[in-house]
Amino acid sequence: MARIFILGMMSILLIGSQFPAGIQAQQTDFEKFKQQQSEGFDDFRDAEAQYKEEITKEYQAYLQQQQQAYENFKEEVEKKWDKFRGNTIEEFVNYDKNLDSRGAINFDKGQIEIEVIEDANSPNPEQNARKKIAEQVTQLVKEKGEKDTPLLKDQVKDKEGKVVTSQNAGTFAQEVASAKDIKVKTYKAKDGTSRKKYAVTVKMVPDHVAKRATLFKNDVLEESKRFKIDPRVAFAVMQTESFFNPKARSHVPAFGLMQLVPSSGARDAYLYVYNQDKLLTADYLFQPKNNVELGCAYIGKVRHVYFRKITDDKSAYYCTIAAYNTGPGNVAKALTGATSLNKMVATANAHDSDWIYKKLIRDLPYKETQDYLKKVTDRMSIYDPWM
């Protein structure tokens, strides 16, 4: 799920994209596969493995195609800018059509940075820059997130304390563009042109995380009940994975609120819920309702399938949270030195939950996962009032 060394990719490369024809037809192929099974197909496991391998190959080809598109976009940006900036799990980045301005919403730090570039020798560069800043601010305020809900809904206020909406976006944009504290930097990009970069930062409201979390509250509570999981775990996982940024994506790539990877977690969850083996598009996983459903389903599968024999619920959730980040095998290895789930369950049932937590924090193979377990468990109590 979440990973270190995140390299953002622009979400426009995948939103609305379609898989190759072979992947689009996978549901029909899977039905044929199940029909063969029901007719007494002898080498069921071999056929299943071959089927999954073919789909995976097609998906890898699709990813390579998208990666090339991303690299092409990155190259175009780097011709003009001092450095590239793209979407990550904590940051949404919007460029204008000419790549002369960009706005970055950081959902972790709770701030928005507007950057504009102008040729150093152009007439009235600062005046032009302020105009572009206003245009970029307006675009960000009107950017859609959940359904038709603005991505920044209730998360930004003007200097008078009024909530910024689509209706007063223009006035707020002029307020930002006229700021006195705009930073200016001169640099030379790869195309050899000397440019000036103008940058201004806007702070979001202090409770911006809670504002976004509220948008997904009902879906999380509904899906948590459906898959018999603790809603606090789902909320805390979501906060840790994406800071409730529905457009989040990592370099893996993983998509959306709960950072689902199409070739692993999302695929596993979809099969668990719908009994169909299917690789899902980024467009599908960027839809909050779909993402919450499959994220909660995956937590449910790990808890009630892989770790169903762990008797202590608290111990089971410690293991489940760690597995969401690194996989059940690595959790088993941390507890027993081997990847056997049966051996792991026996060990978990032989100790109390405090021992399990400390053992995982000490022996999980990646520091990222150790930190992940700490963050998720610490954040669970934030959502107690919603229970």
CORTA-V745685 format. One record per helix or strand of 3 or more residues. SS is the DSSP state (H for helix, E for strand). FROM is the first residue (numbers start at 1). LEN is the number of residues. If there is no record, write none. Layout:
SS	FROM	LEN
SS	FROM	LEN
This chain:
H	11	3
H	21	4
H	26	13
H	44	37
E	91	5
E	101	6
E	111	9
H	125	18
H	169	9
E	183	6
E	194	10
H	208	8
H	217	10
H	231	12
H	265	10
H	282	4
H	288	19
H	313	14
H	328	9
H	341	9
H	353	11
H	367	20
